[in-house]
């Protein structure tokens, strides 16, 4: 029921957006509008992951691809091998940039909608992610192994989508998809990109920001621990001393 | 009920953490040990990053040692002079240990070093305790047992800087307790333990202190060493999670009371034998994990 309400809101919004866009860019036929159910994901004390609804409308025939990615970061990877019978990290590589979160949803299987060139250009799907290692450090074959290792690790921790989500169409104009952000989702500025494809070409695209941020007590503790590390350390000790003393008092009376 | 840990950056079940604190607290009350050597591997096992587990556990041990030492102090079982010398070594050792920890973390070898330290030290201590408790159980059956000599003179007594420790009835080189304190300090920083399980045997067998004041004195110096580790880890690595520490603590305080009561009904040798078996079980599990082929040879390094 809530979904229906959101969809209705989406439709109103879509119509409104279409009207403005039509007036601004009359020459170019903008045939896609989309929005998110929330622009801010707040990580609070009870945070255990959340769903974000992405919805919109298209004009005429076409296929939709939605990509949500977290801020790019350098990622260091280790590879284990057996040393004297024990598994130890023996090699290390750093990818200059990799999205800290990646999810994708499409209206049809991605290979039916977009040719390789388009998928590569817009980084549609984890296989198309641009994850490069310095060529001096790794030959193409080795780089491919490291790349697969990175994707597999991110997928196992729930930060890269294991499967391509499917976008639901209501009628042939309105679409919606729910995106899951797990509890370990990294903070930062995300981008939700919606593409409209016709005959294997991107005819329209829209990018929306999505912020994932710690709010309230969690944010306060984290900020304090990073900005005033020395005071944080002293307070942690003071809290422990107090707790120990209280426990002693309770124990003595009991 | 889920709660989000701000430093570990993960969501955990409150009752799971309270229960873990309670269970480990029960065992620490039962055996009279800190329980850090059990809690840190458990935290890592439920998915807390090893660096956060080690630093947060140090913070929790501060609290449990305070409540322990106050009880021993009231009974006069703390040798403050000996504790202070151990402490000087402990501060130096733990400062060195935190530096080593940061260095190894950068190299991507910290997980291996944590596991290996556990396997080596738990293996040695567990085996020694098991042998000792089995022997004393057998001796009880045969005879009352013969008394050990009060002091055995070895090369240790030839070391310089001799000091008199009245409460411990000892006249030994200050280098000995300093060395023991240093070693345990390094381990406290790397393994996230108070180090009582190494400190206590070292004080009895290496320094020759009377058993009655060993636990109080070791707790006294553990407070300061783990406080130093907490501060340095918070300052250098930002890995102390106070929310997690408080949750563990609340469970541990309650568990320890029940443990202490249950412990009063068991015999010393049986207790030590049980503890030895548990130490060896943790050691065996960690060793097995190092030998078995990992699910994925690739892993993510420290986040930047």
Contacts between the chains, C-beta under 8 A, distances in Angstrom:
chain1	res1	chain2	res2	distance
A	43	B	4	6.1
A	44	B	4	7.0
A	45	B	3	5.9
A	45	B	4	5.8
A	46	B	1	7.9
A	46	B	2	6.2
A	46	B	3	6.9
A	46	B	4	7.0
A	47	B	2	7.7
A	47	B	4	4.4
A	47	B	11	6.2
A	48	B	2	4.1
A	48	B	4	7.5
A	48	B	11	4.6
A	49	B	11	7.2
A	73	B	303	7.6
A	73	B	304	6.2
A	74	B	304	5.4
A	75	B	300	6.7
A	75	B	301	7.5
A	75	B	304	7.9
A	76	B	108	7.3
A	76	B	300	7.5
A	76	B	301	3.4
A	76	B	302	6.7
A	76	B	304	7.3
A	77	B	298	5.8
A	77	B	299	7.0
A	77	B	300	6.3
A	77	B	301	6.1
A	78	B	108	4.7
A	78	B	298	7.2
A	78	B	299	5.2
A	78	B	300	7.8
A	78	B	301	5.5
A	79	B	297	5.5
A	79	B	298	5.4
A	79	B	299	7.9
A	80	B	294	5.7
A	80	B	297	4.6
A	80	B	298	7.8
A	80	B	299	7.1
A	81	B	297	6.9
A	85	B	291	6.3
A	86	B	112	7.7
A	86	B	116	7.8
A	86	B	290	4.8
A	86	B	291	6.6
A	87	B	290	6.2
A	87	B	291	7.5
A	87	B	292	7.8
A	87	B	293	7.1
A	87	B	294	5.5
A	87	B	297	7.8
A	88	B	109	7.4
A	88	B	112	5.1
A	89	B	108	4.8
A	89	B	109	6.2
A	89	B	111	7.9
A	89	B	112	6.7
A	89	B	299	7.4
A	92	B	108	5.7
A	92	B	301	7.0
A	94	B	301	8.0
A	145	B	298	7.9
A	146	B	298	6.9
A	148	B	298	8.0
A	149	B	296	6.9
A	149	B	297	7.6
A	149	B	298	2.8
A	150	B	298	7.1
A	150	B	300	7.6
A	152	B	296	6.1
A	152	B	298	7.0
A	153	B	296	6.7
A	153	B	298	6.2
A	153	B	299	6.3
A	153	B	300	5.0
A	154	B	300	7.6
A	156	B	296	7.4
A	157	B	300	7.6
A	183	B	2	7.5
A	183	B	4	7.1
A	183	B	10	6.4
A	183	B	11	3.6
A	184	B	9	6.4
A	184	B	10	5.5
A	184	B	11	7.5
A	186	B	9	7.9
A	214	B	6	6.9
A	217	B	6	7.7
A	218	B	4	5.7
A	218	B	6	4.4
A	219	B	6	7.8
A	221	B	6	4.3
A	221	B	7	7.3
A	221	B	242	6.7
A	221	B	243	6.8
A	222	B	6	4.5
A	222	B	7	6.7
A	225	B	6	7.4
A	225	B	7	6.0
A	225	B	234	6.9
A	225	B	238	5.4
A	225	B	240	7.3
A	226	B	238	5.6
A	229	B	234	5.7
A	229	B	235	4.7
A	229	B	236	7.9
A	229	B	238	5.8
A	230	B	231	7.6
A	230	B	234	7.7
A	230	B	235	5.3
A	232	B	234	5.2
A	232	B	238	8.0
A	232	B	240	7.3
A	232	B	242	8.0
A	233	B	230	6.1
A	233	B	231	3.9
A	233	B	232	7.4
A	233	B	233	7.6
A	233	B	234	3.3
A	233	B	235	5.2
A	233	B	240	6.7
A	234	B	231	6.6
A	235	B	242	7.6
A	236	B	59	5.2
A	236	B	230	5.5
A	236	B	231	7.8
A	236	B	234	5.9
A	236	B	240	5.1
A	236	B	242	5.2
A	236	B	245	7.0
A	237	B	59	7.4
A	237	B	62	6.1
A	237	B	227	4.7
A	237	B	230	5.4
A	237	B	231	6.2
A	239	B	242	6.3
A	239	B	245	7.7
A	239	B	246	7.1
A	240	B	59	5.5
A	240	B	60	7.0
A	240	B	62	3.8
A	240	B	63	4.0
A	240	B	66	7.3
A	240	B	227	7.6
A	240	B	230	7.2
A	240	B	245	6.9
A	240	B	249	7.4
A	241	B	62	6.5
A	241	B	63	7.1
A	241	B	66	5.6
A	241	B	227	7.9
A	243	B	63	4.4
A	243	B	66	7.9
A	243	B	246	7.2
A	243	B	249	5.3
A	243	B	253	7.6
A	244	B	62	6.8
A	244	B	63	3.9
A	244	B	64	6.5
A	244	B	65	6.9
A	244	B	66	2.8
A	244	B	67	4.4
A	244	B	70	7.8
A	245	B	66	6.0
A	245	B	67	7.1
A	245	B	70	7.1
A	247	B	63	7.0
A	247	B	64	7.8
A	247	B	66	7.8
A	247	B	67	4.1
A	247	B	249	8.0
A	247	B	253	4.3
A	248	B	66	7.0
A	248	B	67	4.2
A	248	B	70	4.4
A	248	B	71	6.7
A	250	B	253	7.3
A	251	B	67	6.5
A	251	B	71	7.4
A	251	B	253	7.9
A	251	B	257	6.1
A	252	B	71	7.9
A	254	B	257	6.8
